[in-house]
């Protein structure tokens, strides 16, 4: 519903602006406004105004649901240093009660977790569930901001290679940062180690780096179609070279008990 309201608002703005611009060049007088005049005004506005890109609109829709996830713990090699930041990643709010999805490897290295919401509100959070087969963890914040906005979930079943997608997250802790690209392939497999592999993944080429893990991969409607999970770099470096993977939202839904959409 929020998508509809946003698009209606944009359309109304375009029409209003177009009419204002068009009639700025139109002689004043008793001429009656016709449908042709409105169409011409809208066309004039579309041809002369810089409108947000599809990627920008998708990012704007998902951004309020994206959180930064930080893990804190004691470094066993340097216990005298006390608690330090052990990990940083991304999460996405998927329910009104504050349920957050992230990657399991984001919360594997800490003993205490803090999530930062879109408006800067911070809360400690607890891990209430893990799904190692999908590298997923489920977090529940102790406190919630007043304006919590859960993400809208889409379907990866409608994706095709070449479809545009956007990733929003906290690469190297910076953000929220937006990157855009396309679906490169579907049904991919990523080998975690000698014994474990992730299957049925979305391959994409929107830039993702350490810290993007757990963040949403969204379509042009701002709907979550996957959770960013891994990048492939044959050199072993944790930097992006063009191949990223996301767990499909259907796998995520099964893991957390959300019915199919």
URQUIKA-V737271 format. One record per backbone hydrogen bond with DSSP energy under -0.5 kcal/mol. NH is the residue of the N-H (numbers start at 0). CO is the residue of the C=O. Records with the same first field share a line. If there is no record, write none. Layout:
NH->CO, CO
//
This chain:
4->0
5->1
6->2
7->3
8->4
9->5
10->6
11->7
12->8
13->9
14->10
15->11
16->12
17->13
18->14
19->15
20->16
21->17
22->18
23->19, 20
24->20, 21
37->33
38->34
39->35
40->36
41->37
42->38
43->39
44->40
45->41
46->42
47->43, 44
48->44
50->48
56->52
57->53
58->54
59->55
60->56
61->57
62->58
63->59
64->61
65->62
66->90
67->115
68->88
69->67, 113
70->86
71->111
72->83
74->81
75->73
77->74
80->77
81->78
83->72
85->70, 83
86->70
88->68
89->212
90->66
91->100
92->64
93->98
94->98
97->94
99->138
100->91
101->136
103->134
105->102
106->102, 103
110->71
111->71
112->124
113->69
114->122
115->67
116->114, 120
119->116
122->114
124->112
125->139
127->125, 137
128->137
130->135
133->130
134->130, 131
135->130
136->101
137->128
138->99, 136
139->125
141->123
147->144
150->92
152->150
153->223
157->154
158->155
161->182
162->159
164->180
165->217
166->178
167->215
168->176
169->210
171->209
172->169
173->170
176->168
178->166
180->164
182->162
183->181, 202
184->202
187->200
189->197
191->189, 195
192->195
197->189
200->187
201->245
202->184, 200
203->243
204->181
209->237
211->208
213->227
214->211
216->225
217->165, 215
218->222
221->218
223->151
224->216
225->216
226->246
227->214, 225
228->244
229->244
231->242
232->230
235->232
238->236
243->203, 241
244->229
245->201
246->226
248->224
251->247
252->248
253->249
254->250
255->251
256->252, 253
257->252
//
